[in-house]
Every structure is written in C-alpha cells, then in structure tokens.
Amino acid sequence: MYQFFVEPSQIQGKRIVITGSDVNHIKNVLRMKVGEEIAVSNGTDGKEYRCGIEAFEEDEVICTLRFIKEDGLELPARVTLFQGLPKADKMEFIVQKMVELGVYRIVPVATKRAVVKLDVKKAKAKVARWQAIAEAAAKQSKRRIVPEIGDVCTMKEALARTAAMDMKLIPYELSERMARTRELIEKAAPGQEIAIFIGPEGGFEEEEVSMAKEAGFVPITLGKRILRTETAGLTVMAWLMYRLEEA
C-alpha cells in the first residue's frame, strides 16, 4: 500500500486532491490506475485516509475517501531530539533514522563544539532539506505524521523550549551507573513530553552540561563505550521506543 502526505485543506470531505511531485510519481513512476487504493495522511492528526483513485488531471490526482483508520501507530509519548550540529551529511542520517524510530520533533542546535557553522541562508536551506528527508522517512515507515524539523537555535534557546517537558535526558561521557539510566528509561510513560539532548562530535562543554542540569536535564550514560553523535540519539530513542511501544 503506497502512502502519500497532503495538506489538511486537500482533504475535502470524501474528495481528496493530491498535488505536487506526488502526481508524477503516482502517474508515471508507479503507473497506478483509476480504482487503485492508496493511503493518505495529512501529517498532523495521526489518521490514515484510505481512498481510491478516481481521476487523473494534468497536475492533480483526484481520490475518493473509502474509510479512515485510527490505529495508533505513533508512540504514546512525544519525543523531541535536540541535536548538536554534526559534520558532513550526518544530520541527514540522524533525521532519517530518528523518524523511523518514532521521534516527534527534531531541533538542530548550534553548540560550542559544533564544527559546522551555518549562516541564516544556509541554515534555512539545510532545514528544508532535512524536512524533506523527514517526510520521505515518514512515508517509508508508514507513519501518519511528518515530524517537524525546527530552525537551528542556540543552546540557550533550545533549553528554553524544554521548560514544560516531563523528562529530559542528556547523554554525557562522564556520567556513570548504567542502572541509573535504566531507572530513568523505565519512568518514561504515555502522555509525556520527552527531550533528548545530544552533543556534536566534540561533545558538550562542561558549562553546557551545567546549563542543561539547571534546566532540569539528567546526565545519563549509554554504556562503557563512547558512541558517535549519530549513534547516541538512536540508542536512547530505541530504548524509549522499546519502553513505550504499545502491544
């Protein structure tokens, strides 16, 4: 079953209109026919709109709603990844895999040891690229929402966004006691807002860890080995998915 994302305004009662690049994909790549069934999501409400192709227009695919599925495919807690800007194309990998694992939102953060420095124009282009990757990953993993990629922000701005969150975790290489990490992961519960803060290749400066602690973050260890920045967030997310995933 192929899935496509549309804007909420494109779902008009029983009539659903697909536009943009998906039109060419449906018509000329997948070579779908009138009457075939596809799944459509609006990226926000968590519902799957199952519909049949009714007609092909020049720049639209017209579909008719058959039924709506609401089977709770999303994690019951909202997890936000605050990711220190990594080098090269690592952020693309991080976005793709975190979306597959169920992250709700990703916020890129310009930390002090981040090698990558983005001006406003470059940052805007990067965020647009990462958002496109998030949408593709959401399609591939059959998610009903497209996780939002936030604008690049400072450490101070990022911490301010976590003020009302229920659980705040920051993996830190100087932390110890894996048993403590397990205890914290076990406290993750449905309905919570959870923040994961991951440093760039060079890690966090002590001042940044202190700032995070003051904002309510709890330093945790991910084990005896030092993980790369693109591995650390995936590790925590996988643990949370295992804890939160409904049967």
Disulfide bonds with the S-S distance in Angstrom:
none
